[in-house]
Amino acid sequence: MKNRIFSTDSPKAIKSIKYGWLNAIHYLAPHSLSGKDLCSHASIECIKHCLGWHSGQAAMVKHDFELNNVRQSRIDKAQRFMTDRKNYMNDVIISIANEAKKAKKEKMQLCVRLNGSSDIAWEGIAVAIDAKLALRLMYQFNRLFRIGVYKNIMTLFEELQFVDYTKNASRLYRALPKNYHLTLSRHEKNESEAIKALNDGFNVAVIFDQLPTHWHGFPVINGDQHDLIHLHPQGGHIVGLVPKGNKLKKSNSGFVVRGYQEFRKVA
């Protein structure tokens, strides 16, 4: 298997452990950095400050145009996803099964985030299971797996929890698998969509320089405590985040909500 498919040791993933969850995050090269656009609804500022490229080990380069092992791995995976999808998705399936085994051994639940640094509509990505893979999964999950094509990876692993952030508001209104939870991410160009989604009962992630208690009348929760967005209060809440990465912390762009009036600290 080329490259490690999932990360479970990023700072945000590690925070989930104390809540009893193993958080497996799938990182691909964001936007069109792999030669293929994997973030169709990204704004200019979103692209400029993407944490998948400008934070953590991916940001450990002397010059921003340089590649390191982490960046190259994300490019390689993104290109495999686009050019060798069947084999790549087999690797993703096997990796999820391995992470589920690890979680069970450590007496935790598994939460899978497929878009750690991309915005792929995974609900529309079909996966195929042959007899060999079905047998392998059967022994690991102690249930039968139908040989053939599944609508998406969430319906294949119906016992597992999947989560993602998205900037594509239309995805919220689709018939999503019951085990796939989406939270809309606000950027400098989609605030009207974000407010509509809140009014429609969906949660929206917003980056603030300081977390307020409310935003446009909707309550703010601290989204930096963990990445388990399916556990957040639902029904129109703001998942409040603070800037990550040096570029975003120094930016004055509208990607971050700055100087908002209510500055009481959120617990």
C-alpha positions in Angstrom: 0.0 0.0 0.0 1.5 3.3 -1.1 1.6 6.1 1.5 -0.3 6.0 4.8 -4.0 6.6 4.0 -5.2 7.8 7.4 -3.7 10.0 10.1 -4.6 9.3 13.7 -1.8 11.3 15.3 -2.5 14.9 14.3 -3.1 17.2 17.2 -6.9 17.4 16.5 -7.2 13.7 16.1 -5.5 13.0 19.4 -8.0 15.3 21.2 -10.7 12.7 20.4 -9.1 10.0 22.4 -10.3 11.3 25.7 -13.9 11.2 24.4 -13.5 7.5 23.6 -13.0 7.8 19.9 -10.2 7.0 17.5 -10.3 9.8 14.9 -8.9 8.7 11.5 -8.4 11.6 9.0 -7.7 11.3 5.3 -5.5 14.0 3.9 -5.2 14.7 0.2 -3.5 17.6 -1.6 -6.1 20.4 -1.5 -7.7 22.3 -4.3 -5.7 21.7 -7.6 -2.2 21.3 -6.1 -2.2 17.7 -7.4 -3.3 18.8 -10.9 -6.9 17.8 -10.0 -9.4 20.1 -8.3 -10.6 18.4 -5.2 -12.2 21.5 -3.6 -14.8 22.7 -6.1 -16.3 25.3 -3.7 -13.1 26.7 -2.2 -12.7 30.5 -2.0 -9.5 32.4 -2.8 -8.7 32.8 0.8 -9.6 29.2 1.6 -7.1 28.1 -1.0 -4.5 30.6 0.3 -4.7 29.4 3.9 -5.6 25.7 3.6 -4.5 23.8 6.7 -3.9 20.8 4.6 -0.9 22.6 3.1 -0.1 25.4 5.6 -0.2 23.8 9.0 1.4 20.9 10.9 4.1 18.9 9.2 2.9 20.0 5.7 4.0 23.5 6.6 7.5 22.5 7.5 9.2 24.0 4.5 11.6 26.9 4.1 9.8 28.3 1.1 6.1 27.9 0.4 6.6 26.6 -3.1 8.8 23.7 -1.8 7.6 20.1 -1.2 8.3 17.9 1.8 7.4 14.3 2.4 4.0 15.1 3.8 3.0 17.4 0.9 4.3 14.9 -1.7 2.4 12.1 0.0 -0.8 14.1 -0.2 -0.2 14.8 -3.9 0.5 11.2 -4.6 -2.7 10.0 -2.9 -4.8 12.7 -4.7 -3.4 11.6 -8.0 -4.0 7.9 -7.3 -7.6 8.8 -6.3 -8.2 10.4 -9.6 -6.2 8.1 -11.9 -6.4 4.7 -10.2 -9.6 5.0 -8.2 -10.6 1.3 -7.8 -7.2 0.3 -6.4 -7.0 3.4 -4.3 -10.4 2.9 -2.8 -9.5 -0.7 -2.0 -6.6 0.7 0.0 -9.0 3.1 1.7 -11.3 0.3 2.6 -8.5 -1.9 4.0 -7.2 1.1 5.9 -10.6 1.7 7.5 -10.9 -1.9 8.5 -7.4 -1.8 10.1 -8.3 1.4 12.0 -11.6 -0.2 13.2 -9.6 -3.2 14.4 -7.2 -0.9 16.3 -10.1 1.1 17.8 -11.8 -2.1 19.0 -8.6 -3.4 20.5 -8.2 -0.1 22.4 -11.9 -0.2 23.4 -12.7 3.0 21.4 -15.2 3.8 18.7 -13.9 4.8 15.2 -14.7 8.1 13.6 -13.6 8.5 9.9 -13.1 11.9 8.3 -12.5 11.4 4.6 -12.0 15.1 3.8 -9.2 16.2 6.0 -7.9 18.7 3.4 -10.3 18.1 0.4 -14.0 18.6 -0.3 -15.0 15.5 -2.2 -18.7 14.5 -2.3 -18.0 11.0 -0.9 -21.8 10.2 -0.9 -21.5 10.0 -4.6 -18.3 7.8 -4.9 -19.3 4.2 -5.4 -17.0 1.3 -4.2 -16.8 -2.3 -5.4 -16.1 -5.3 -3.3 -14.8 -8.6 -4.7 -15.0 -12.0 -3.0 -11.5 -11.8 -1.5 -12.1 -8.4 0.1 -15.6 -9.4 1.3 -14.1 -12.4 3.0 -11.5 -10.3 4.7 -14.0 -7.8 5.9 -16.4 -10.6 7.1 -13.8 -12.0 9.4 -12.9 -8.6 10.8 -16.4 -7.3 11.3 -18.2 -10.6 12.0 -20.9 -10.1 9.5 -21.5 -10.8 5.8 -20.5 -8.3 3.1 -22.3 -8.4 -0.2 -20.1 -8.8 -3.2 -20.6 -6.1 -5.8 -21.0 -2.3 -5.9 -22.0 -0.2 -3.0 -23.4 3.3 -3.4 -20.6 4.8 -1.2 -18.1 3.8 1.5 -20.5 4.8 4.2 -23.1 2.2 3.2 -20.3 -0.4 3.1 -19.3 0.4 6.7 -22.8 1.0 8.1 -21.6 0.4 11.7 -19.0 3.1 11.6 -19.3 6.9 12.0 -18.2 9.2 9.2 -17.9 13.0 9.4 -16.8 15.9 7.2 -16.7 19.7 6.8 -17.8 21.0 3.5 -18.0 24.4 1.7 -20.6 23.0 -0.7 -23.9 23.9 0.9 -25.9 21.8 -1.5 -24.5 18.7 0.0 -26.3 19.3 3.3 -29.7 19.0 1.5 -29.0 15.6 -0.1 -30.2 12.2 1.1 -27.0 11.4 3.0 -26.2 8.1 4.7 -27.3 8.0 8.3 -23.7 7.5 9.5 -22.4 10.5 7.5 -22.5 13.8 9.3 -21.7 17.1 7.5 -21.0 20.6 8.9 -20.9 23.5 6.5 -17.7 25.7 6.7 -18.1 29.4 6.3 -15.7 31.4 4.2 -15.5 35.1 3.0 -17.8 34.4 0.1 -20.6 32.1 1.4 -21.9 33.8 4.5 -25.4 34.1 3.1 -25.4 30.3 2.5 -24.1 29.7 6.0 -26.9 31.8 7.6 -29.5 30.0 5.5 -28.1 26.6 6.6 -28.2 27.7 10.2 -31.9 28.8 9.8 -32.5 25.4 8.2 -31.1 23.6 11.3 -27.6 22.7 10.1 -24.4 23.5 12.0 -21.8 25.8 10.5 -18.1 26.1 11.3 -16.8 29.7 11.6 -13.3 30.9 12.3 -13.1 33.8 14.8 -10.1 35.7 16.1 -11.9 35.4 19.5 -14.8 33.1 20.1 -18.1 35.0 20.9 -21.1 33.4 22.6 -23.4 34.0 19.5 -23.0 34.8 15.9 -26.0 36.3 14.0 -28.2 35.1 16.9 -27.0 31.5 16.8 -25.1 29.9 19.8 -21.4 29.3 19.4 -19.7 26.1 20.7 -16.0 25.5 21.0 -15.1 23.4 18.0 -11.5 23.1 18.9 -12.1 20.7 21.7 -12.3 17.8 19.3 -13.1 16.9 15.7 -16.1 14.7 16.5 -18.7 17.0 14.9 -21.5 14.4 15.1 -21.3 14.9 18.9 -21.9 18.6 18.8 -25.3 20.0 19.7 -27.4 20.0 16.5 -30.1 22.3 15.1 -28.3 25.4 14.1 -25.1 25.9 16.1 -21.9 27.6 15.3 -18.8 25.4 15.5 -16.4 28.1 16.6 -12.8 27.7 15.6 -9.7 29.9 16.1 -7.1 30.4 13.3 -4.5 27.7 12.8 -1.3 28.0 11.0 1.0 31.1 10.9 -0.4 32.4 7.6 -4.0 32.4 8.7 -3.2 33.9 12.1 -1.5 36.8 10.4 -4.1 37.3 7.7 -6.6 40.1 7.7 -8.8 38.5 5.1 -12.5 37.9 5.6 -11.9 34.2 5.9 -11.6 34.9 9.7 -14.4 36.8 11.5 -12.6 39.5 13.4 -13.7 42.1 15.9 -17.1 40.5 16.4 -19.1 42.3 19.1 -19.6 39.5 21.7 -16.3 38.6 23.2 -17.3 36.6 26.2 -15.3 33.4 26.3 -16.9 30.2 25.2 -16.4 27.3 27.6 
